[in-house]
Amino acid sequence: MNKQIISKGKNAVYVQDHIGLKTLYNDINRNDYQINISDLFLKLFYHACQHERKSTIIFLLRIYFELFSQCEQIALRQCFFYGKYKLKKKSMISWYSQYVIPLIKIDFIN
């Protein structure tokens, strides 16, 4: 079942079907599937970065802040830094560094 859900999610990421992704997350919560939502998020986020789907990256960033608890957000935080290295085009890397990383980055004040 996990492979089917991940495959369905990757197809939705590739065609930038945000309604399909939202439905997928809702179905998982409603049907009590035994799937790790954090793992699903990571796979779909990396897939979006690899295929440079800007609107889907933004959508998944919204899901990150809405769906996950603060503890889960801390655990998943590193995926955003790795996602930058999955990008290929300089324009995408620049956009990602300018708009995504600052939302996740924690600045320590001395």
C-alpha positions in Angstrom: 0.0 0.0 0.0 2.9 2.4 0.8 4.3 2.0 -2.7 1.0 2.8 -4.3 0.5 5.9 -2.2 4.0 7.1 -2.8 3.6 6.5 -6.6 0.3 8.3 -6.6 1.9 11.2 -4.7 4.9 11.4 -7.1 2.6 11.5 -10.1 0.6 14.3 -8.4 3.9 16.2 -7.7 5.1 15.8 -11.3 1.9 17.2 -12.8 1.6 19.7 -10.0 -1.9 18.4 -8.9 -2.2 20.1 -5.5 -5.8 19.1 -5.0 -4.7 15.5 -5.6 -1.9 15.9 -3.0 -4.3 17.4 -0.4 -6.8 14.6 -1.1 -4.0 12.0 -0.6 -3.1 13.4 2.8 -6.7 13.6 3.8 -7.4 10.0 2.7 -4.4 8.8 4.7 -5.7 10.5 7.9 -9.3 9.5 7.3 -8.7 5.8 6.5 -6.1 5.2 9.2 -3.5 3.8 6.9 -0.3 2.6 8.6 2.0 4.9 6.7 4.6 7.3 8.1 3.4 10.8 6.9 6.8 12.3 7.5 8.4 9.7 5.2 5.8 10.4 2.6 6.4 14.1 2.9 10.2 13.7 2.5 9.8 11.5 -0.6 7.3 13.9 -2.3 9.3 17.0 -1.3 12.6 15.6 -2.7 10.7 14.6 -5.9 9.3 18.1 -6.3 12.9 19.5 -5.8 14.4 17.1 -8.3 11.9 18.0 -10.9 12.0 21.7 -10.0 8.2 22.1 -9.4 8.2 25.5 -7.7 4.5 25.7 -7.0 4.5 22.2 -5.5 7.5 23.1 -3.3 5.5 26.1 -2.0 2.4 23.8 -1.5 4.4 21.2 0.4 6.0 24.0 2.5 2.4 25.0 3.5 1.6 21.4 4.3 4.8 21.3 6.5 3.6 24.2 8.6 -0.1 23.1 8.8 0.1 19.4 9.2 3.1 18.7 11.3 3.6 19.4 15.0 6.5 21.5 16.2 8.5 18.5 17.2 8.0 16.9 13.7 8.9 20.2 12.1 12.2 20.2 13.9 12.9 16.6 12.8 12.0 17.4 9.1 13.8 20.7 9.0 17.0 19.3 7.4 15.1 18.1 4.4 14.8 21.7 3.2 18.5 22.2 3.2 19.1 18.9 1.3 16.3 19.8 -1.1 18.4 22.8 -2.3 21.0 20.3 -3.6 18.5 18.4 -5.6 17.8 21.5 -7.7 19.7 21.9 -11.0 19.0 25.4 -12.5 20.7 28.4 -11.0 17.5 30.4 -11.1 15.7 27.8 -9.0 18.6 27.5 -6.5 18.6 31.3 -6.2 14.8 31.4 -5.7 15.0 28.6 -3.1 17.8 30.2 -1.2 16.0 33.5 -1.2 12.5 32.4 -0.3 12.5 28.9 1.2 15.6 28.6 3.3 14.9 31.8 5.3 11.6 30.4 6.4 13.3 27.3 7.9 16.6 28.8 9.0 17.1 29.4 12.7 19.3 32.4 13.5 21.1 32.3 16.8 21.5 35.6 18.6 24.6 36.0 20.7 
